[in-house]
Amino acid sequence: MAETSLHRDLKAFYCGEGSRQEVLVDGYRVDVVSGRQLVEVQFGSLAAIRNKVQKLLEKHRVLVVKPIVARKLLVKRAAKGGPVIEQRLSPKRGRVLDLFNDLVYFTRVFPHRRLTLDVVLVEIEEWRYPGHGRRRRWRRDDNQVEDQRLVAVQATRRLRTAADLASLIPCPLPAPFHTGDLAQALGVDLWFAQRIAYCLRTTQAAREVGKQGNTRLYEFCKAGRAAG
C-alpha cells in the first residue's frame, strides 16, 4: 500500500523548524532529519527496521516512533472514491502495553544510548471500500483500505532506558514474580505475559532469580524500576 495520510501526518508532527523529510542517510531513506536526530515512524513491525536502526545508531541519534491505535473510526465508501455509506467505531482499543507485542523483536536494539522510542497513542480514521475479489467464506467482507488519517495524538510515552520500560508495568507485583502474576495483575493472557517477561529480561529491566517448580521467577533490577 502507498504511503498513507496517517504516516505523512505523523512525519509532519515530528518535523520542527529546519527539519527535512525523506532524506538519504548512510544508504538508508529516513523519514525525518531533525537537527542531529533521525526520526523513523514505524506502523508495521519493529522487526522490519531493526537492522536499519541498528546500523544508523553507529553514527547517529535515532528516534523511533511507534504509533498504537487507541481509537479507530471505520469509514466505508460505496466504492473507491465514492460516497460514504457507513461510519462506525472499531471495538479494538490499543494501549501502551501493546508495545511488548512488537518489542519482543527489537530487544537486540533497545535500549541504546543513542536510541529514543516514542510510543504514540493515536486516534485515526480508516477509509475503506468494497473489494472486487470473490468473498472468502471465513471473512465477513473483503474491504480494501483506501487511506488512514490522523485525527488526534492522545498521548506519547518516551522510552530511553530499561527503567523507562519497566515503568510501563503500572501495578504492584510480588517479589519475586512469575508470568502468571504478570498475567493476573495486568489482565492479559499468559502468552502475552510471557512476551512481557522476555522483553524485561532481555533489556535487563528485570532478571531471572530462580524457579518455583518449572516456573521461572523474576525480579526488577534496581536500575530497571524504582522501589515500591
Stockholm file with secondary structure:
# STOCKHOLM 1.0

chainA/1-228         MAETSLHRDLKAFYCGEGSRQEVLVDGYRVDVVSGRQLVEVQFGSLAAIRNKVQKLLEKHRVLVVKPIVARKLLVKRAAKGGPVIEQRLSPKRGRVLDLFNDLVYFTRVFPHRRLTLDVVLVEIEEWRYPGHGRRRRWRRDDNQVEDQRLVAVQATRRLRTAADLASLIPCPLPAPFHTGDLAQALGVDLWFAQRIAYCLRTTQAAREVGKQGNTRLYEFCKAGRAAG
#=GR chainA/1-228 SS CCCCHHHHHHHHHTCCTTCEEEEEETTEEEEEEETTEEEEECCSCGGGGHHHHHHHTTTSEEEEEEEEEEEEEEEEESSTTCCEEEEEECSCCCCGGGHHHHHTTTTTTSSCTTEEEEEEEEEEEEEEECCCSCCCTTCSCCCEEEEEEEEEEEEEEEECSHHHHHTTCCSCCCSSBCHHHHHHHHTCCHHHHHHHHHHHHHTTSEEEEEEETTEEEEEECTTTSCCC
#=GC SS_cons         CCCCHHHHHHHHHTCCTTCEEEEEETTEEEEEEETTEEEEECCSCGGGGHHHHHHHTTTSEEEEEEEEEEEEEEEEESSTTCCEEEEEECSCCCCGGGHHHHHTTTTTTSSCTTEEEEEEEEEEEEEEECCCSCCCTTCSCCCEEEEEEEEEEEEEEEECSHHHHHTTCCSCCCSSBCHHHHHHHHTCCHHHHHHHHHHHHHTTSEEEEEEETTEEEEEECTTTSCCC
//
